[in-house]
Amino acid sequence: MPHPRTRSPLRWRPALLGIMVALLTGCGSTAQQTPPSVSPSTVSTLDPSGPSPSAQPPTEQTPSNPSSSATPPIAPSTTATASVDAALTGGQLAQRLSTEVSEPGAFVHVQALQEIADQNGGNRASPSGGYDASVDYVVTVLRAAGYQVSTPTYPASGDEDHDGGATVRNVLAQTDTGNPASVVMIGAHLDSVKEGPGIVDNGSGVAVLLEIASRLGANPSTQNAVRFAFFGSEEEGAAGSTAYVEGLAADGRNKIKLYLNVDMVASPNAGYLVQGGKGGDLSQAGPPGSETVAQVLADELAKTGVTAQTIKFVGR
Ligand SMILES: [Zn+2]
């Protein structure tokens, strides 16, 4: 399917700004708050009226489940680049970034992912050459922004006995600054389905993360460390994020104070859905604190002029 090269017809700035501010609200350097325990929330802009005319349609009808998408240990970054945010409070940093993150900045990345799919049989499913190229692209962008990046692997099929040793990479990066024992984390799945390039689902989420990471830089003045995750095999049973979570020791999990999962956040006629805190049990509502995180997301989206609907977790 043709895709635009010059201007994004997708509408994702509300989600972009809402996610970014919500993330940084959680890592403010002055207004220290007691963070909730691991509290997944998801923001999605599911398109209720069908495929986008200018990008591949979402192929999954439910947002991915962030409760299965926490992460692997990240090697602490040690290479510091100059911090330009040393004197900024968390709120000031959020304000600065709210003026800097942009649709064109994010759209560059979905264009790159489309080109990768074009060069790899039309998809970026994991495992495949298209997925590997997507991983390489994300790593390159993050390194250019100053991050040290790790690519922990997991068995390609989730079963080492049947893989013949084949592995797939997740991508992880974390700020050099902020308390590494208190991590706010944002993630998106990097793989597509086999049937298409996965531009809305979930190149859009990947692009949002890359734009935020690039504007934030590896050395922001933040109270908490900020971790970015790009998971493989979400379309194959969330194998990448599951492997990441299972690879974390209890201490590593406890360091993650919140997790935001970003899935399908670009559409010309979007519905804004936030998951977290709704429902009667853990599988529906998420861990304690999820309601608070979801409310922050919904409030920030409201400031951009859209009304988000908060719903129960769906998916696995
Ligand atoms: Zn998805």
Boltz pocket constraint, residues with backbone or C-beta under 6 A from the ligand:
constraints:
  - pocket:
      binder: B
      contacts: [[A, 60], [A, 62], [A, 63], [A, 64], [A, 189], [A, 201], [A, 202], [A, 234], [A, 263], [A, 264]]
      max_distance: 6.0
